[in-house]
Amino acid sequence: MEIVVYGMGHASRATRVQWALEEVGLDYRMEHTSPRDPVYLQINPMGKVPAMVVDGQVMTESAACCLWVADQRPEAQLAPPSGSWERAQCERWAFFVLTELEQACWLKAKHKFALPEHLRVPEVIEAAKWEFARSARVLEGALDGGSFLVGDRFSVADLLAVHTLMWGQRAGFEVPSALMTYAGVHMMRPAFQRAVARDG
């Protein structure tokens, strides 16, 4: 099986997919790209990273990529078994991270630099800060002082949450100290360290 991950380096969303691949021990090749590259736009017309190409077949959206990776090596236990209640909870928190916590980071990024300048509305950045704080409180409550969002082991839900908390911190949002501790523990994982080293 040939797996190619397209990303931008510097801890983009592609890092999530690399991290998942490193966790389960699947070989892959990393390709750095620009989202505006016409060749890359043939792979992902949205012009966003990551894209993962598996034996010529394209997968986009980081959570979908990570869950697919987890299912390729179930013995690595990066996600609970399909159809289980624990799997539903894993997907619940994975999607919460993307639709609530991450969207605040992306909202700020769009109105700081990603959108064409004439479409930016600087006033929404305060709303993004409020939304991030609200979602962070919910995440903190779900952890309740623990180290895992689902059961008693690291999963795709934690991987996505930790990466998004890093993004939030870089974006200048306030991350509660308990969540910083949670993220710091998982950022010490060897698989994460390998993914960052390959990110360039």
C-alpha positions in Angstrom: 0.0 0.0 0.0 1.4 3.4 -1.0 0.3 6.3 1.2 1.3 9.9 0.3 0.4 12.8 2.7 0.3 16.3 1.3 0.9 19.1 3.7 2.6 22.5 4.3 4.9 21.7 7.2 4.9 23.9 10.3 2.2 21.9 12.2 -0.6 22.2 9.6 -3.6 19.9 9.7 -1.5 17.4 7.8 0.5 16.9 11.0 -2.6 15.1 12.4 -2.5 12.6 9.7 1.2 12.0 10.0 0.8 11.6 13.8 -1.9 8.9 13.2 0.2 7.1 10.7 3.2 7.2 13.1 1.0 5.9 16.0 -0.1 2.8 14.0 3.1 2.2 12.2 2.0 2.6 8.6 4.7 3.7 6.1 4.0 6.9 4.1 5.7 9.6 2.1 5.3 13.3 2.9 4.9 15.8 0.1 5.1 19.5 0.9 2.9 21.6 -1.2 1.3 25.0 -1.6 -2.6 24.9 -1.4 -2.5 27.3 -4.4 -0.4 24.9 -6.5 -2.4 24.0 -9.7 -1.2 20.4 -9.4 -2.3 20.2 -5.8 -5.7 21.7 -6.7 -6.3 18.7 -8.9 -6.0 16.6 -5.8 -8.0 18.8 -3.5 -10.0 21.5 -5.3 -10.6 23.2 -1.9 -6.9 24.1 -1.8 -6.5 23.0 1.8 -4.2 20.4 3.5 -4.1 17.6 4.2 -4.8 15.3 1.4 -3.9 11.7 1.7 -3.6 9.6 -1.4 -3.8 5.8 -0.9 -2.9 3.7 -3.9 -4.0 6.6 -6.2 -7.3 7.2 -4.3 -7.8 10.6 -2.6 -9.0 11.2 0.9 -9.3 14.7 2.3 -10.5 16.1 5.7 -8.1 15.4 8.6 -10.5 13.5 10.9 -11.6 11.2 8.1 -8.0 10.5 7.3 -7.1 9.8 10.9 -10.1 7.5 11.5 -9.3 5.5 8.3 -5.7 5.2 9.4 -6.8 3.9 12.8 -9.0 1.3 11.2 -6.1 -0.1 9.1 -4.3 -1.3 12.2 -6.9 -2.0 14.9 -4.3 -3.7 17.0 -2.8 -0.3 17.6 -6.1 0.7 19.3 -6.0 4.3 18.1 -9.8 4.1 17.8 -12.3 1.8 19.4 -13.9 -1.0 17.3 -16.4 0.2 14.7 -19.9 0.0 15.9 -19.1 0.1 19.6 -20.4 2.8 22.0 -16.8 3.8 22.6 -16.3 4.3 18.9 -19.3 6.6 18.8 -17.9 8.6 21.7 -14.5 8.8 19.9 -16.3 10.2 16.8 -18.4 12.5 18.9 -15.4 14.2 20.4 -13.4 14.2 17.2 -16.3 16.0 15.4 -16.8 18.3 18.4 -13.1 19.4 18.1 -13.5 20.1 14.4 -16.9 21.8 14.5 -16.5 23.8 17.7 -13.0 24.2 19.0 -11.2 24.3 15.6 -13.8 26.5 13.9 -12.9 29.3 16.2 -9.2 29.0 15.2 -10.1 28.9 11.5 -12.5 31.9 11.9 -9.7 34.0 13.3 -7.3 32.8 10.6 -9.7 33.6 7.8 -10.3 37.1 9.0 -6.6 37.7 9.8 -5.0 36.5 6.5 -6.7 33.6 4.7 -9.6 35.5 3.1 -9.1 38.2 0.4 -8.5 41.4 2.3 -11.8 43.0 1.2 -13.7 40.1 2.7 -12.1 40.2 6.2 -14.1 41.4 9.1 -11.7 42.1 12.0 -14.6 42.5 14.5 -15.4 38.8 14.3 -12.0 37.9 16.0 -13.5 38.8 19.4 -16.3 36.4 18.7 -13.8 33.7 17.8 -12.0 34.2 21.1 -15.3 33.8 23.0 -16.2 30.7 21.0 -12.8 29.1 21.6 -13.0 29.7 25.3 -16.5 28.2 25.5 -15.5 25.1 23.6 -12.3 24.7 25.7 -14.4 24.8 28.9 -16.6 21.9 27.5 -13.5 19.9 26.6 -12.0 20.5 30.0 -15.2 19.3 31.6 -15.2 16.2 29.4 -11.7 15.3 30.6 -12.6 16.0 34.2 -8.9 16.0 35.2 -8.1 12.8 33.2 -5.8 12.2 30.3 -8.2 10.7 27.7 -11.5 11.7 26.1 -12.6 8.2 25.6 -12.0 5.3 28.0 -8.5 4.8 29.4 -6.3 5.2 26.4 -5.2 7.6 23.8 -7.4 7.8 20.7 -8.0 9.8 17.5 -10.2 12.1 19.6 -7.2 13.1 21.8 -4.9 13.4 18.8 -7.3 15.9 17.2 -7.9 17.8 20.4 -4.3 18.2 21.3 -3.4 19.4 17.8 -6.2 21.9 17.9 -5.2 23.2 21.3 -1.7 23.8 19.9 -3.3 25.8 17.1 -5.4 27.8 19.6 -2.3 28.6 21.6 -0.5 29.8 18.5 -3.5 31.8 17.5 -3.3 33.7 20.7 -6.3 32.2 22.4 -6.2 31.5 26.1 -5.9 27.8 26.8 -6.8 26.6 30.3 -3.9 25.3 32.3 -5.5 21.9 32.7 -5.8 21.6 28.9 -2.2 22.7 28.4 -1.1 19.9 30.8 -3.3 17.4 28.9 -1.8 18.5 25.6 1.8 18.5 27.0 1.5 14.9 28.1 0.4 13.7 24.6 2.9 15.9 22.8 5.6 13.8 24.5 4.4 10.7 22.6 7.2 9.3 20.3 4.8 9.2 17.4 4.0 12.9 17.7 7.7 13.7 17.9 8.4 11.7 14.8 5.5 13.4 12.9 6.8 16.8 13.8 10.4 15.9 12.7 9.1 14.8 9.3 6.9 17.9 9.0 10.0 20.0 8.1 
